[in-house]
């Protein structure tokens, strides 16, 4: 089948690799960042050059990896974490892109991660740079009163160096830890980043806090959902119980990571292509 021509551009994005790779499966791509027919752009963390593009001259498609709402951006279409049923919106949370970017592991690895054993010689790891989440900060310091939590990022670093943010290096570092403190920067339904996946990939137990709807995608028996505890003490007491009970720990790590061990629809990239082809390419249901 002959591919349809598609002229796209990018502004204020950290990478264009995903879009170029996936869209090229169905389209003959031309990259034109000056005069695109379809512009992919990100949030203000990566710049504001997108404001120079008029919605009258190109179709603007907003995609964010942060806790942002598309209604605050000048776009026709949007891809975010939100459980937003509007046809102009496609749910593409950050965690769903992990299999694309984590090159060391093939796409099916995450469905078998619960069968893979890494020797867990260390207690818990914390890799963060943003100090804005006070709940995360409190849990880190309180848990350190039980055992040292190794902070390998810029925030509260206590190992003497900051590990590389490169995906494979990060996973190689955390694979020996029983637990990973996986707290989002802020809470919002659907806002789940790569943080929970890092622990899953090496079959460590994520201690997750963030989206109240995390259990819609993931098997809640495969991680510790910190949001279900009324205070830090209750959470830490629970972590300590699991740390001291091998059977409890094994019961968690032996669980499939996804709910029913089925890939959520947003992780199937053909679904993104179907949405783009039917809605965006044909300029239907545009947000005005």
C-alpha positions in Angstrom: 0.0 0.0 0.0 1.3 3.4 -0.9 2.0 5.6 2.0 0.2 9.0 2.3 2.3 12.1 2.3 2.6 13.9 5.6 4.5 17.1 6.3 5.1 17.6 10.0 7.2 19.9 12.2 8.3 20.0 15.9 8.6 22.8 18.4 9.4 22.7 22.1 9.8 18.9 22.3 12.6 17.0 24.0 12.6 14.5 21.2 10.8 13.8 17.9 12.0 10.2 17.7 8.7 8.5 18.7 6.5 10.5 16.3 8.9 10.1 13.3 9.3 6.3 13.9 5.7 5.5 14.5 4.1 7.8 11.9 6.6 6.6 9.2 4.9 3.2 9.4 1.9 4.6 7.5 3.0 7.9 6.1 5.7 9.3 3.8 7.1 11.9 6.1 8.5 15.3 5.3 10.0 17.1 8.3 9.5 20.9 7.9 9.9 22.8 11.1 9.2 26.1 9.4 6.1 25.5 7.4 4.5 22.2 8.6 1.0 21.1 7.9 0.9 19.4 11.3 2.9 20.8 14.2 3.8 18.7 17.3 4.6 20.8 20.3 5.3 20.5 24.0 4.7 22.5 27.2 6.6 25.5 28.4 9.4 23.3 30.0 10.8 23.0 26.5 10.1 26.5 25.3 7.4 28.7 23.8 8.4 28.7 20.1 5.0 27.0 19.3 3.3 30.4 19.9 4.8 31.6 16.7 2.7 29.1 14.7 -0.8 30.1 13.8 -3.7 27.7 14.1 -4.9 29.1 10.8 -1.8 27.9 9.0 -1.2 24.4 10.5 -2.8 21.8 12.7 -1.3 22.1 16.2 -1.0 19.0 18.3 0.0 19.3 21.9 1.8 16.6 23.8 3.0 16.8 27.3 4.9 14.6 29.7 4.0 16.9 32.6 0.9 17.5 34.7 -0.6 20.0 32.3 -4.1 20.4 30.8 -4.6 20.9 27.0 -7.3 23.5 27.5 -4.5 25.9 28.5 -2.6 25.5 25.2 -3.4 26.8 21.7 -4.0 23.4 20.0 -6.4 21.6 17.8 -5.6 18.2 19.2 -3.8 16.9 22.3 -2.0 13.9 23.8 -1.8 13.9 27.6 -2.1 11.6 30.6 -5.7 12.6 31.2 -8.7 10.4 31.1 -10.3 12.8 28.6 -13.0 11.2 26.4 -13.1 14.0 23.8 -12.2 12.8 20.3 -9.7 15.6 19.9 -7.7 14.0 22.8 -5.6 10.9 22.9 -4.4 9.4 26.2 -0.7 8.9 25.9 0.8 8.8 29.4 4.6 8.9 29.9 4.8 5.3 31.2 3.3 4.0 27.9 6.3 5.3 25.9 8.8 3.4 28.1 8.9 0.3 25.9 9.8 2.5 23.0 12.6 4.3 24.6 14.1 1.6 26.9 16.2 0.0 24.2 17.9 -2.6 26.4 14.7 -4.6 26.7 12.4 -5.8 24.0 8.7 -4.7 24.0 7.5 -7.9 25.7 9.9 -7.7 28.6 7.5 -5.9 30.9 4.9 -8.7 30.6 7.5 -11.2 31.8 9.3 -9.0 34.4 7.6 -10.7 37.3 9.3 -14.0 36.4 12.8 -12.5 36.2 14.9 -12.6 39.4 17.5 -10.1 40.3 19.4 -10.5 43.6 18.2 -7.8 45.9 21.1 -6.9 48.1 20.1 -3.3 48.9 17.0 -1.8 50.6 15.5 1.2 48.7 16.5 3.7 46.1 15.3 7.3 45.5 16.1 9.1 42.3 14.6 12.6 42.1 15.7 16.2 41.4 12.5 18.1 42.1 12.1 19.2 45.8 8.5 20.5 45.4 6.6 17.4 46.6 6.7 17.7 50.4 5.0 14.3 50.9 7.8 12.6 48.9 10.4 14.5 51.0 8.8 13.5 54.3 8.5 9.8 53.3 12.2 9.7 52.2 13.5 11.2 55.5 11.2 9.1 57.7 12.0 5.9 55.9 15.7 6.7 56.3 15.2 6.4 60.1 14.5 2.7 59.5 17.2 2.0 57.0 19.3 4.2 54.7 17.5 5.0 51.5 20.1 5.5 48.8 19.4 8.8 47.0 21.1 8.6 43.6 19.7 11.8 42.1 20.4 15.4 42.8 17.8 15.7 45.5 19.1 14.6 49.0 22.0 12.8 47.3 23.8 10.6 49.8 25.9 8.2 47.7 28.6 10.7 46.6 27.6 11.0 42.9 24.6 11.4 40.7 23.8 8.5 38.5 23.3 9.0 34.7 19.7 9.7 33.7 20.2 7.5 30.7 17.6 4.8 30.8 19.7 1.6 30.7 22.2 3.0 33.2 19.4 3.9 35.6 17.9 0.4 35.4 21.3 -1.3 35.9 21.7 0.8 39.1 18.3 0.1 40.6 18.0 -3.6 39.8 19.7 -4.6 43.1 17.2 -2.7 45.3 14.2 -4.3 46.9 12.1 -1.1 46.7 12.0 2.1 44.6 10.4 5.3 45.9 8.4 6.2 42.9 6.5 9.4 43.8 5.2 11.8 41.1 5.9 15.5 41.4 2.2 16.2 41.8 -1.0 14.2 41.9 -3.7 14.1 39.1 -5.9 11.2 37.9 -4.1 9.5 35.0 -0.8 11.3 35.6 1.6 8.3 35.7 5.1 8.8 34.4 8.0 6.4 33.8 8.8 6.3 37.6 6.6 3.3 38.3 7.9 1.4 35.3 11.6 1.7 36.4 10.9 -0.5 39.3 8.7 -2.9 37.3 11.4 -3.4 34.6 13.9 -4.9 37.1 11.2 -6.5 39.3 11.8 -4.3 42.3 8.7 -3.1 44.2 7.7 0.5 43.4 6.4 2.5 46.3 4.1 4.6 44.2 2.3 7.9 44.9 0.5 10.1 42.4 -2.5 9.2 40.3 -5.6 8.0 42.2 -6.5 5.9 39.1 -3.1 4.1 38.7 -4.9 0.8 39.3 -6.9 1.2 36.1 -3.7 0.3 34.2 -1.5 -1.5 36.7 -2.0 -4.5 38.9 -2.3 -3.0 42.4 -0.9 -6.2 43.9 2.4 -5.6 42.1 3.4 -2.4 43.9 2.7 -0.5 47.1 0.1 2.2 46.5 1.2 4.9 49.0 -1.9 6.9 48.2 -4.0 4.3 50.0 -2.4 5.1 53.4 -3.7 7.9 55.7 -0.2 9.0 56.8 3.5 8.4 56.4 3.8 6.3 59.5 1.2 3.8 58.2 3.0 3.6 54.9 6.4 3.1 56.4 5.1 0.5 58.9 3.7 -1.4 55.9 7.0 -1.2 54.0 8.9 -2.4 57.0 6.5 -5.4 57.3 7.2 -6.4 53.7 10.9 -5.9 54.1 11.0 -8.3 56.9 8.7 -10.9 55.4 10.2 -12.8 52.4 6.9 -14.4 51.5 5.1 -11.1 51.4 7.8 -9.6 49.3 7.8 -12.6 46.9 4.0 -12.4 46.6 4.3 -8.8 45.3 7.2 -9.4 42.9 5.6 -12.5 41.4 2.6 -10.5 40.3 2.2 -9.4 36.6 2.6 -5.7 36.4 -0.4 -4.8 34.3 -4.0 -5.3 35.3 -5.0 -8.8 34.0 -1.5 -8.9 32.4 -2.9 -7.2 29.4 -1.4 -4.2 27.7 -3.5 -1.1 28.2 -4.7 0.4 24.9 -2.4 3.5 25.1 0.6 1.1 25.1 -0.4 -0.3 21.7 1.0 2.2 19.3 -1.2 1.1 16.4 -4.0 2.6 18.4 -2.3 6.0 18.3 -1.8 5.6 14.5 -5.5 4.7 14.1 -6.5 7.8 16.1 -4.1 10.0 14.2 -5.2 8.6 10.8 -9.0 8.8 11.5 -9.2 12.1 13.5 -6.1 14.3 13.1 -5.0 13.6 9.5 -8.6 14.1 8.4 -9.0 17.2 10.6 -12.1 15.9 12.4 -13.4 17.0 15.8 -10.9 19.8 16.1 -10.8 21.7 19.4 -11.5 25.4 18.8 
